[in-house]
Amino acid sequence: MKAFVFPGQGAQFTGMGKDLYENNPLAKELFEKANEILGFRITDIMFEGSADELKQTKVTQPAVFLHSVISALCLGEEFQPAMVAGHSLGEFSALTAAGALKFEDGLRLVYARAMAMQKACEAAPSTMAAIVGMDDATIENVCAEVSKDGSVVVPANYNCPGQLVISGNIEAVNEACEKLKAAGAKRALPLPVGGAFHSPLMQPAKDELQAAIESTEFQTPICPVYQNVDAQAHTDAAEIKANLIAQLTASVRWTQEVQNMIEAGATEFIECGPGKALQGMVAKIAKGNDAVTARGL
């Protein structure tokens, strides 16, 4: 069974989507529609812009979304997923590719999400760090220990066994990193991000995005969508909406999602969008299971 998976922020690169634009009439049409909706030529930045230009919040999230969704839609009849999932931002791509959201609505929500997150980042100095070579339970315990007297640090992304990203106030994240290294973590690497995504510090962004999501029409997707907040399969539009609203302040349970997809019969994971990060994560999650493969388009 084929599972299509969609990457999140950080997978962007200069030149992304250019081949699609130049060689596929549907892709060109959708990219131009996106330029019109956004009110600026995001394609110019995607195809020719610098890394710094691509890092702009108003660019990064819609750029990754567009590359991912258009890649899937250009497959035509070859896009026949038994299930889909997306990592953080990628969940919007998965929902759009699977027909739960119209292309235009998906793009508008992603842009609203990007701008709301930028505002929340500016309101509270915060960051994230990747913890490598440490069990989840120890990381959870240290985060709980450090989170006191107004400090916030939480497990944000359960990426794969031995790799978990934490998120919170700068001081709290730094303290947690030191404690985790002392407890035996192989590495504790601060990430070059603008804020504490998937933590309670994103509450203002969640409130803002909630209104946009609630006013957007969702359809029943063509296949089950595994969602970040509970790692479970969903097809009910109301459930999908509620989970999408909760996502900004909740952990991304990617390890559990992939495990649940494998249990449901997924044997071929196809990454739709820029980069190869999800292929690597799937390989680590499914280690020892020779029946499971992961590849890009």
Phi, psi and omega per residue, in radians:
M1 nan 2.426 -3.103
K2 -1.625 2.298 3.026
A3 -2.058 2.131 3.080
F4 -1.668 2.258 -3.103
V5 -2.159 2.595 -2.954
F6 -2.205 2.227 -3.030
P7 -1.325 2.909 3.132
G8 -1.867 -2.918 -3.133
Q9 -1.033 2.470 -3.127
G10 1.922 -0.249 -3.116
A11 -1.550 -0.073 -3.038
Q12 -1.180 2.636 3.055
F13 -2.683 2.651 3.128
T14 -1.132 2.310 -3.115
G15 1.743 -0.093 -3.095
M16 -1.079 2.234 3.094
G17 1.499 -0.122 -3.063
K18 -1.102 -0.775 3.115
D19 -1.046 -0.749 3.116
L20 -1.035 -0.833 -3.106
Y21 -1.030 -0.758 -3.036
E22 -1.381 -0.402 -2.995
N23 -2.037 -0.075 -3.091
N24 -2.311 2.028 -3.091
P25 -1.038 -0.646 3.118
L26 -1.136 -0.747 3.122
A27 -1.059 -0.793 3.136
K28 -1.045 -0.764 3.132
E29 -1.059 -0.781 -3.110
L30 -1.227 -0.688 3.090
F31 -1.090 -0.730 3.136
E32 -1.189 -0.623 3.065
K33 -1.094 -0.682 3.119
A34 -1.118 -0.740 3.101
N35 -0.999 -0.729 -3.127
E36 -1.159 -0.793 -3.111
I37 -1.128 -0.748 -3.066
L38 -1.351 -0.420 3.135
G39 1.456 0.190 3.017
F40 -2.665 2.787 -3.063
R41 -1.479 1.470 3.114
I42 -1.096 -0.474 3.140
T43 -1.097 -0.637 3.128
D44 -1.065 -0.699 -3.134
I45 -1.279 -0.716 3.134
M46 -1.085 -0.756 -3.008
F47 -1.467 -0.616 -2.990
E48 -2.249 -0.115 -3.020
G49 -1.270 2.886 3.104
S50 -1.398 2.927 3.099
A51 -1.059 -0.658 3.134
D52 -1.143 -0.704 3.112
E53 -1.127 -0.691 3.135
L54 -1.175 -0.417 -3.117
K55 -1.351 -0.224 3.125
Q56 -1.009 2.325 -3.076
T57 -0.968 -0.713 -3.089
K58 -1.204 -0.235 -3.136
V59 -1.788 -0.828 -2.964
T60 -0.965 -0.973 -3.034
Q61 -1.141 -0.858 3.087
P62 -1.116 -0.542 -3.140
A63 -1.137 -0.824 3.121
V64 -1.123 -0.730 3.088
F65 -1.011 -0.861 -3.082
L66 -1.104 -0.813 3.134
H67 -1.040 -0.741 -3.077
S68 -1.184 -0.902 -3.061
V69 -1.183 -0.772 -3.117
I70 -1.155 -0.635 3.053
S71 -1.013 -0.744 -3.140
A72 -1.198 -0.811 -3.087
L73 -1.144 -0.531 3.141
C74 -1.298 -0.170 3.051
L75 -1.253 -0.359 3.141
G76 1.072 -2.215 -3.094
E77 -1.210 -0.253 3.105
E78 -1.310 -0.276 3.096
F79 -1.502 1.571 3.137
Q80 -2.303 1.278 -3.091
P81 -1.316 2.509 2.963
A82 -1.420 -0.418 3.129
M83 -2.865 2.759 3.098
V84 -2.383 2.805 3.038
A85 -2.782 2.751 3.095
G86 -2.441 2.564 -3.116
H87 -1.566 1.929 3.114
S88 1.029 -2.004 3.069
L89 -0.857 -0.642 -3.099
G90 -1.030 -0.336 3.108
E91 -1.129 -0.594 3.081
F92 -1.174 -0.683 3.091
S93 -1.107 -0.784 -3.132
A94 -1.064 -0.777 -3.116
L95 -1.141 -0.649 -3.141
T96 -1.260 -0.784 3.126
A97 -1.081 -0.586 -3.115
A98 -1.519 0.071 3.024
G99 1.491 0.103 3.093
A100 -1.286 -0.478 3.095
L101 -2.194 2.481 2.964
K102 -1.187 2.658 -3.125
F103 -0.924 -0.839 -3.098
E104 -1.111 -0.738 -3.122
D105 -1.180 -0.708 3.107
G106 -1.049 -0.781 -3.141
L107 -1.126 -0.745 3.136
R108 -1.103 -0.708 3.122
L109 -1.155 -0.714 3.131
V110 -1.111 -0.707 3.122
Y111 -1.167 -0.726 3.085
A112 -1.088 -0.700 3.112
R113 -1.086 -0.790 -3.124
A114 -1.056 -0.807 -3.090
M115 -1.217 -0.660 3.117
A116 -1.155 -0.701 3.119
M117 -1.167 -0.652 3.114
Q118 -1.074 -0.761 3.123
K119 -1.087 -0.751 3.141
A120 -1.125 -0.645 3.117
C121 -1.126 -0.702 -3.123
E122 -1.225 -0.494 -3.091
A123 -1.316 -0.524 -3.096
A124 -2.444 1.899 3.115
P125 -0.978 2.136 -3.025
S126 -2.749 2.972 -3.053
T127 -2.767 -3.045 3.113
M128 -2.439 2.781 3.089
A129 -2.565 2.516 3.109
A130 -1.647 2.223 3.116
I131 -1.846 2.125 -3.059
V132 -2.022 2.369 3.042
G133 1.358 0.620 3.133
M134 -2.445 2.483 -3.136
D135 -1.263 2.648 -3.065
D136 -1.031 -0.731 -3.051
A137 -1.072 -0.731 3.124
T138 -1.111 -0.743 3.128
I139 -1.094 -0.768 3.118
E140 -1.048 -0.741 -3.123
N141 -1.148 -0.745 3.137
V142 -1.155 -0.717 3.100
C143 -1.046 -0.767 3.128
A144 -1.117 -0.651 -3.130
E145 -1.164 -0.706 -3.083
V146 -1.379 -0.503 -3.091
S147 -1.346 1.584 3.111
K148 -2.700 2.805 3.115
D149 0.933 0.713 3.096
G150 1.539 -0.174 3.083
S151 -1.339 2.521 -3.139
V152 -2.274 2.178 2.925
V153 -2.612 2.229 -3.036
V154 -2.406 2.727 2.968
P155 -1.149 2.185 -3.053
A156 -1.862 -0.832 -3.093
N157 -2.233 1.947 3.010
Y158 -1.499 1.516 -2.968
N159 -1.350 -0.798 3.129
C160 -2.991 2.895 3.131
P161 -0.953 2.218 -3.140
G162 1.499 0.084 3.088
Q163 -2.492 1.925 -3.130
L164 -2.344 2.363 3.131
V165 -1.765 2.304 3.089
I166 -1.841 2.810 -2.969
S167 -2.610 2.427 3.095
G168 2.885 -2.817 3.054
N169 -1.024 2.580 -3.089
I170 -0.985 -0.833 -3.105
E171 -1.120 -0.706 -3.117
A172 -1.182 -0.700 3.106
V173 -1.125 -0.754 3.123
N174 -1.084 -0.744 3.134
E175 -1.125 -0.748 3.122
A176 -1.094 -0.705 3.115
C177 -1.040 -0.773 3.140
E178 -1.112 -0.760 3.137
K179 -1.131 -0.684 -3.111
L180 -1.241 -0.641 3.072
K181 -1.144 -0.682 3.106
A182 -1.158 -0.494 -3.133
A183 -1.479 -0.079 3.056
G184 2.035 0.101 3.093
A185 -1.086 2.417 3.131
K186 -1.130 -0.762 3.127
R187 -2.568 2.645 3.001
A188 -2.379 1.729 -2.942
L189 -1.886 2.011 3.024
P190 -1.043 2.439 -3.114
L191 -1.768 2.534 -3.132
P192 -1.392 1.187 -3.139
V193 -2.105 2.834 -3.053
G194 -1.534 -0.098 -3.084
G195 -3.024 -3.081 -3.062
A196 -1.632 1.362 3.127
F197 -1.168 2.628 3.119
H198 0.980 0.774 3.051
S199 -2.449 2.934 3.112
P200 -1.036 -0.326 3.136
L201 -1.222 -0.192 3.083
M202 -1.582 0.175 -3.109
Q203 -0.980 -0.765 3.108
P204 -1.034 -0.675 3.105
A205 -1.181 -0.682 3.109
K206 -1.063 -0.777 3.139
D207 -1.066 -0.723 -3.124
E208 -1.200 -0.755 -3.098
L209 -1.246 -0.530 -3.126
Q210 -0.972 -0.772 -3.137
A211 -1.074 -0.711 -3.140
A212 -1.171 -0.736 3.140
I213 -1.157 -0.767 -3.103
E214 -1.124 -0.475 -3.128
S215 -1.604 0.047 -3.141
T216 -1.781 2.429 -3.138
E217 -1.447 2.236 3.074
F218 -1.946 2.502 3.089
Q219 -1.897 2.946 3.007
T220 -1.237 2.180 -3.113
P221 -1.219 2.873 -3.096
I222 -1.301 -0.216 3.131
C223 -2.728 2.924 3.091
P224 -1.063 2.446 3.074
V225 -1.944 2.100 3.080
Y226 -1.474 2.219 -3.019
Q227 -1.905 2.653 -2.991
N228 -1.097 -0.663 -2.942
V229 -1.228 -0.554 -3.107
D230 -2.233 -0.045 3.110
A231 1.115 0.296 -3.092
Q232 -1.840 2.833 3.112
A233 -1.430 2.404 3.134
H234 -2.387 2.506 3.007
T235 -2.285 -0.244 -3.127
D236 -1.343 2.207 -3.048
A237 -1.064 -0.682 -3.135
A238 -1.155 -0.723 3.097
E239 -1.125 -0.748 3.141
I240 -1.040 -0.784 3.118
K241 -1.038 -0.855 -3.098
A242 -1.056 -0.739 3.135
N243 -1.177 -0.613 3.135
L244 -1.195 -0.652 3.089
I245 -1.157 -0.737 -3.109
A246 -1.207 -0.384 -2.972
Q247 -1.027 -0.634 -3.022
L248 -1.112 -0.534 -3.131
T249 -1.889 0.009 -3.097
A250 -1.820 2.840 3.090
S251 -1.227 2.568 2.991
V252 -1.529 1.927 -3.063
R253 -1.644 1.081 -3.030
W254 -1.163 -0.750 3.125
T255 -0.973 -0.847 -3.121
Q256 -1.154 -0.650 3.119
E257 -1.032 -0.883 -3.100
V258 -1.132 -0.717 3.088
Q259 -1.031 -0.745 -3.137
N260 -1.198 -0.605 3.101
M261 -1.181 -0.688 3.087
I262 -1.123 -0.746 3.105
E263 -1.078 -0.522 3.135
A264 -1.451 -0.042 3.038
G265 2.022 0.023 3.140
A266 -1.182 2.231 3.099
T267 -2.108 -0.368 -3.114
E268 -2.209 1.960 3.101
F269 -1.719 2.187 -3.102
I270 -2.058 2.017 -3.127
E271 -1.443 2.165 -3.059
C272 -1.921 1.801 -3.124
G273 2.383 -3.029 -3.083
P274 -1.247 2.647 3.034
G275 1.414 3.137 -3.115
K276 -2.313 0.254 -3.030
A277 -1.025 -0.760 -3.075
L278 -1.208 -0.568 3.096
Q279 -1.069 -0.738 3.118
G280 -1.125 -0.723 3.130
M281 -1.130 -0.775 -3.141
V282 -1.058 -0.733 -3.139
A283 -1.043 -0.700 -3.139
K284 -1.271 -0.666 -3.141
I285 -1.168 -0.653 -3.077
A286 -1.683 0.280 -3.087
K287 -0.942 2.273 -3.123
G288 1.603 -0.186 3.115
N289 -1.790 1.682 -3.056
D290 -1.213 -0.220 -3.119
A291 -1.374 -0.232 -3.056
V292 -1.825 2.274 3.068
T293 -2.170 2.767 3.102
A294 -2.417 2.358 -3.131
R295 -2.651 2.952 3.023
G296 -1.668 -3.115 3.120
L297 -1.276 nan nan
